[in-house]
Amino acid sequence: MSADVSEKRFPSPVRVLSPNSSLIVSTAWDAVEYLKRWPAKRGRDYRAALQHCLDALDGLRSPRAAQASFVTAAKRAGLLL
């Protein structure tokens, strides 16, 4: 993993449901990887979270803002632990 990707760290880790157990998402990159395998309906919140996390990786949005969108999507989908 390149240094610039790992720097897109969320202010705090987010625990979400995964098919087998739970997963800790602590960076925008982790969030994008999780969103690619999103185990719920992909609605407006999902699309916003994916875009915001990609924007954070590109330096267009803060990791904090990306995390907020990711948490909102996970909460609405019932995936937030």
Backbone torsions as a table, in degrees:
resi	resn	phi	psi	omega
1	MET	NA	134.4	-178.3
2	SER	-77.1	157.4	-175.0
3	ALA	-60.9	-40.9	-176.0
4	ASP	-66.4	-30.1	177.8
5	VAL	-70.0	-45.4	-176.4
6	SER	-68.6	-19.4	178.2
7	GLU	-75.3	-11.7	-179.2
8	LYS	-82.9	47.7	-175.1
9	ARG	-77.9	137.1	175.2
10	PHE	-67.8	151.5	177.3
11	PRO	-56.8	-32.5	177.4
12	SER	-148.5	149.3	-179.6
13	PRO	-67.6	150.8	179.3
14	VAL	-117.4	130.1	178.4
15	ARG	-100.4	126.3	-178.7
16	VAL	-129.0	161.5	176.0
17	LEU	-72.4	139.2	170.1
18	SER	-125.9	166.2	-174.4
19	PRO	-52.0	-36.7	-175.4
20	ASN	-99.5	-29.0	-177.4
21	SER	-160.1	-120.4	174.8
22	SER	-132.3	165.3	-174.1
23	LEU	-136.3	141.8	174.7
24	ILE	-99.3	122.2	178.1
25	VAL	-107.1	116.1	-175.3
26	SER	-122.3	-3.9	177.4
27	THR	-137.5	163.7	176.8
28	ALA	-60.8	-35.9	179.0
29	TRP	-63.1	-46.3	177.1
30	ASP	-56.9	-41.6	-178.4
31	ALA	-63.7	-43.3	178.7
32	VAL	-61.9	-43.6	178.7
33	GLU	-61.0	-41.2	178.0
34	TYR	-66.8	-43.5	-179.2
35	LEU	-62.3	-31.1	177.5
36	LYS	-64.1	-28.1	-179.5
37	ARG	-110.1	23.1	-175.3
38	TRP	-46.9	117.4	-175.4
39	PRO	-88.9	25.3	-177.9
40	ALA	-140.0	-178.6	178.6
41	LYS	-62.2	137.5	-178.0
42	ARG	-99.7	85.9	-178.8
43	GLY	-101.7	-156.5	-176.3
44	ARG	-60.6	-43.7	-179.2
45	ASP	-62.8	-41.0	178.1
46	TYR	-60.8	-48.8	-177.8
47	ARG	-62.8	-39.9	178.4
48	ALA	-64.4	-44.1	-179.2
49	ALA	-61.7	-45.2	180.0
50	LEU	-61.2	-47.3	-179.3
51	GLN	-62.7	-43.1	-177.0
52	HIS	-67.7	-36.4	177.6
53	CYS	-69.7	-39.6	175.1
54	LEU	-63.8	-40.6	177.6
55	ASP	-61.4	-38.9	179.0
56	ALA	-64.1	-40.5	178.3
57	LEU	-63.3	-32.6	180.0
58	ASP	-86.2	-1.2	-179.8
59	GLY	79.1	15.2	-177.9
60	LEU	-94.1	-10.8	-177.6
61	ARG	-147.6	152.1	-179.3
62	SER	-76.7	150.6	174.4
63	PRO	-56.8	-33.2	178.6
64	ARG	-62.2	-44.2	179.3
65	ALA	-67.4	-39.8	178.3
66	ALA	-63.3	-41.9	178.9
67	GLN	-62.2	-42.7	-179.7
68	ALA	-59.1	-43.5	178.9
69	SER	-66.6	-40.2	179.5
70	PHE	-63.7	-44.4	179.6
71	VAL	-63.3	-42.3	178.5
72	THR	-59.8	-47.0	-179.4
73	ALA	-63.8	-44.7	-179.1
74	ALA	-64.4	-40.5	-179.6
75	LYS	-64.7	-47.0	-179.3
76	ARG	-64.7	-29.1	-179.2
77	ALA	-88.7	-2.2	-179.4
78	GLY	73.6	26.4	-177.3
79	LEU	-105.2	-7.5	-178.0
80	LEU	-80.7	132.7	179.2
81	LEU	-105.4	NA	NA
